[in-house]
Amino acid sequence: MNVQITSRKFKAKDSLKEQIKSDLQKLEKFNNNILDVNVILSYTHLKDSLKTVEINLAVPGKTFSAEETSDDFGKALSQTIAKLEKQLRTLKSKRIAKTR
């Protein structure tokens, strides 16, 4: 799995990058053929200082994407990973149904 992390308008800490990589490893139990993962982190300097996590995930023949905005990168990351888990579960169940 090739992971590329892009942070817009700020420099991401190493601890955040390690958390992203460890959370992405959990997705491999749903699909072992994950090719590329692009993670885009952005930070909006408004009153609430919103943090956005966008993940684009490529598997052979499909591309999945999910995006979440929150006041904390950890919370936004976990919600985005949950969305991708749901998409990968759906793909896995469709492939299992085709083989039966």
C-alpha positions in Angstrom: 0.0 0.0 0.0 1.5 3.3 -1.1 0.4 6.1 1.3 0.8 9.8 0.3 0.0 12.4 2.9 -0.5 16.0 1.8 -1.2 18.9 4.3 -2.5 22.1 3.0 -1.7 25.5 4.6 0.2 23.8 7.5 2.9 21.2 8.3 1.5 18.0 9.7 3.2 16.6 12.8 4.9 13.2 12.7 2.5 11.8 15.3 -0.4 12.7 13.1 1.2 11.0 10.1 1.9 7.9 12.2 -1.7 7.8 13.4 -2.9 8.0 9.8 -0.7 5.2 8.7 -1.7 2.9 11.5 -5.4 3.6 11.0 -5.0 2.9 7.2 -3.4 -0.5 8.1 -6.8 -1.5 9.6 -8.4 -1.2 6.1 -6.3 -4.1 4.8 -8.5 -6.6 6.5 -11.3 -5.6 4.2 -9.2 -5.6 1.0 -5.7 -6.8 0.6 -5.3 -5.3 -2.8 -5.2 -1.6 -1.8 -2.8 0.1 -4.3 -2.6 3.8 -3.4 -3.9 6.0 -0.7 -3.9 9.8 -0.9 -4.7 11.6 2.3 -5.3 15.3 2.1 -5.3 17.3 5.4 -6.6 20.9 5.3 -7.0 23.5 8.0 -9.5 26.4 7.8 -8.7 29.4 10.0 -12.2 30.6 10.8 -13.7 31.2 14.2 -14.1 27.4 14.8 -10.8 26.4 13.0 -12.2 23.5 11.1 -10.0 20.5 10.1 -10.8 18.4 7.1 -9.5 15.0 6.2 -10.0 13.6 2.7 -8.9 10.1 1.7 -8.8 8.7 -1.8 -8.2 5.0 -1.9 -7.5 3.0 -5.1 -8.1 -0.7 -5.5 -7.9 -2.6 -8.8 -10.8 -1.4 -10.8 -12.3 1.0 -8.2 -11.5 4.2 -6.5 -13.1 5.2 -3.2 -13.1 8.5 -1.5 -14.4 9.9 1.8 -14.2 13.3 3.4 -15.0 14.5 6.9 -14.7 17.9 8.7 -14.4 18.3 12.4 -12.7 20.4 15.1 -10.0 17.7 15.6 -7.9 15.8 13.1 -8.2 12.5 15.1 -12.0 12.7 15.1 -12.2 13.6 11.4 -9.7 10.8 10.6 -11.7 8.1 12.5 -15.0 9.2 10.8 -13.4 9.1 7.4 -11.9 5.7 8.0 -15.3 4.4 9.1 -16.8 5.7 5.8 -14.1 3.9 3.8 -14.6 0.7 5.8 -18.3 0.7 4.9 -17.4 1.2 1.2 -14.9 -1.6 1.3 -17.3 -4.0 3.1 -19.9 -3.3 0.4 -17.4 -4.2 -2.3 -16.3 -7.3 -0.5 -19.9 -8.5 0.0 -20.7 -7.9 -3.7 -17.6 -9.9 -4.7 -18.6 -12.8 -2.4 -22.1 -12.7 -3.7 -20.9 -13.0 -7.3 -18.8 -16.1 -6.6 -21.8 -18.0 -5.1 
